[in-house]
C-alpha cells in the first residue's frame, strides 16, 4: 500500500497538538487504505507499562506499540480553569505544557489521596459547554462529556443525547477543596470541607475553545475539584471493534519501541514478570503489516527470558508463527484470540474493520498446529443477539474445530463512556431490543444483573464441557489467564492490563 509521509512541520496543527514535545514525533503518514486516518510515528520514552497496584487484572506489565485515540477529545475544560500544580500553585490550564508536574489522585487502601503526576498530552478543541456552579461559589466551564468526581462516583456534566449515563444534578456533591481554599499536599487524603454541592448547570451559548490534558493518574484538580482527564480511548477496544472505520482518526505508532524495550529489559531491577500484549490496542492491527514492531518485541522478550501473553483479533500473527515457535522454546508464551461474533452480518455490523470470524478461526488452527494451546475469548456475549443455545453451541463447535484449547466467556459489560454509544447503535440496528437492554442495564449499571449472568453460566458451561473447552464460571474467567501464567515454569515473569473493554 502507498503511504504518504509528512515532515513534522507539515502536520496539521489540530492533528496531534502537544505530542511532539512529549515523545518526539518523527512524521505523520496517511494511506488510501486507511481513509480518514493519520499515523503519527513517535519516539517513545518507555515501552513497559506497569498496571496500577489496585487493579484486579491478573497481570502487572503490558506493552502497547500502538495507541489508537482521538485527540479532538470529548473531555474538555475552559482554558482559564485553574489546575493545582505539584509546587502548590494554581495555574490556568492554557498555560500548562506537556511534562509539567501537577497534582492528581490515587486510591491507596481505603482512601483516595492527592499525589504528584505529570501531564502526558495536551490539546484543544471547540464544542458546546456548560457552566457548573457550586454552593461555595466555585464555577467550572466544561463540555457535557467531562466528568467530575462526586461522593457517589464519577459523573458527566450532562446526560448523553440518548440518555443512560451518570450525570450531575442539583445537590450532587463534588470532591475536592474548592476555589479560595489552601490546596492539599502530596499524600494528603481527599477530604471535602468546602460546600461543593451543585447549584446549577447552565449551557454556555455557542461554541467555546476548550482544552484537555492526559495525566499519569487519569485525573487532575480543576478549580479545586477532582476532574477526570481524557484518556486514549480506542473505540475499537471499548466496543470490541477494530481497525479502519472504528479506530479514532489519530493513531500513534511507537517506532522505537523495540530499542526502548531492550534497554528496559537489561535493567538490573527487571524481575522478568510476564508481559501481556494486546491490552489497550491490538498489537496485530493492520498497521503492523507496515511497521513490523512485533517481531522485535517478541525477540527482545524471549532473549531476556521474559514470558509473554498475546491477545489479538488480528490474523497477522500468522506471519510471526515461526518466530513465536522459536521463542516458546525459551519462555512460556500464552496466546488468546478474541472472536465474539459467529454470525457474519452481526460481525460486520459490530466489527466492520476486523478480519472475518472464519479468518480468525483459521488463525487459531494455524497456531494450534504450531503447538500452541490457544484460548478463544468468546466475549462479549450479547443478550438476545448471541446468547441463544443454538448460537453458543455453533460458536463452541467452530472454536473446537479450529483446535482451540479453551474458551473464556463473559456477558456484555457497558462502562459509562461506552453505554450511550452502544445504545445509539442498538436503537439504529435493533430497536426492538432497546427496552429489554434498558431493563438489563438500567441507570448507571455497567453489567448485566447477577440473575442474567447466572443464567448465562448455566447455559454456557455444559456446552463448554460437551465441546471439551474447559468450562469455568464467569467469576473465574478473569483469573484464568493469570493462573495459567503463574502455573507455567518460567525463568522470569510479567503481567498486563486489558483496559475498558465492552465485556
C-alpha positions, 0 to 999 in steps of 0.5 A: 500500500502507498503511504504518504509521509509528512515532515513534522512541520507539515502536520496539521496543527489540530492533528496531534497538538502537544505530542511532539514535545512529549515523545518526539514525533518523527512524521505523520503518514496517511494511506488510501487504505486507511481513509480518514486516518493519520499515523503519527510515528513517535519516539517513545520514552518507555515501552513497559507499562506497569498496571496500577497496584489496585487493579484486579487484572491478573497481570502487572506489565503490558506493552502497547506499540500502538495507541489508537485515540482521538485527540479532538477529545470529548473531555474538555475544560475552559482554558482559564480553569485553574489546575493545582500544580505539584509546587502548590500553585494554581495555574490556568490550564492554557498555560500548562505544557506537556511534562509539567508536574501537577497534582492528581489522585490515587486510591491507596487502601481505603482512601483516595489521596492527592499525589504528584503526576505529570501531564502526558498530552495536551490539546484543544478543541471547540464544542458546546459547554456548560457552566457548573456552579457550586454552593461555595461559589466555585464555577467550572466551564466544561463540555457535557462529556467531562466528568467530575468526581462526586461522593457517589462516583464519577459523573458527566456534566450532562446526560448523553443525547440518548440518555443512560449515563451518570450525570450531575444534578442539583445537590450532587456533591463534588470532591475536592477543596474548592476555589479560595481554599489552601490546596492539599499536599502530596499524600494528603487524603481527599477530604471535602470541607468546602460546600461543593454541592451543585447549584446549577448547570447552565449551557454556555451559548455557542461554541467555546475553545476548550482544552484537555490534558492526559495525566499519569493518574487519569485525573487532575484538580480543576478549580479545586475539584477532582476532574477526570482527564481524557484518556486514549480511548480506542473505540475499537477496544471499548466496543470490541471493534477494530481497525479502519472505520472504528479506530479514532482518526489519530493513531500513534505508532511507537517506532522505537519501541523495540530499542526502548524495550531492550534497554528496559529489559537489561535493567538490573531491577527487571524481575522478568514478570510476564508481559501481556500484549494486546491490552489497550490496542491490538498489537496485530492491527493492520498497521503492523503489516507496515511497521513490523514492531512485533517481531522485535518485541517478541525477540527482545522478550524471549532473549531476556527470558521474559514470558509473554501473553498475546491477545489479538483479533488480528490474523497477522500473527500468522506471519510471526508463527515461526518466530513465536515457535522459536521463542516458546522454546525459551519462555512460556508464551500464552496466546488468546484470540478474541472472536465474539461474533459467529454470525457474519452480518452481526460481525460486520455490523459490530466489527466492520474493520476486523478480519472475518470470524472464519479468518480468525478461526483459521488463525487459531488452527494455524497456531494450534498446529504450531503447538500452541494451546490457544484460548478463544475469548468468546466475549462479549456475549450479547443478550438476545443477539448471541446468547441463544443455545443454538448460537453458543453451541455453533460458536463452541463447535467452530472454536473446537474445530479450529483446535482451540484449547479453551474458551473464556466467556463473559456477558456484555459489560457497558462502562459509562463512556461506552453505554450511550454509544452502544445504545445509539447503535442498538436503537439504529440496528435493533430497536426492538431490543432497546427496552429489554437492554434498558431493563438489563442495564438500567441507570448507571449499571455497567453489567448485566444483573447477577440473575442474567449472568447466572443464567448465562453460566448455566447455559454456557458451561455444559456446552463448554464441557460437551465441546471439551473447552474447559468450562469455568464460571464467569467469576473465574474467567478473569483469573484464568489467564493469570493462573495459567501464567503463574502455573507455567515454569518460567525463568522470569515473569510479567503481567498486563492490563486489558483496559475498558473493554465492552465485556 
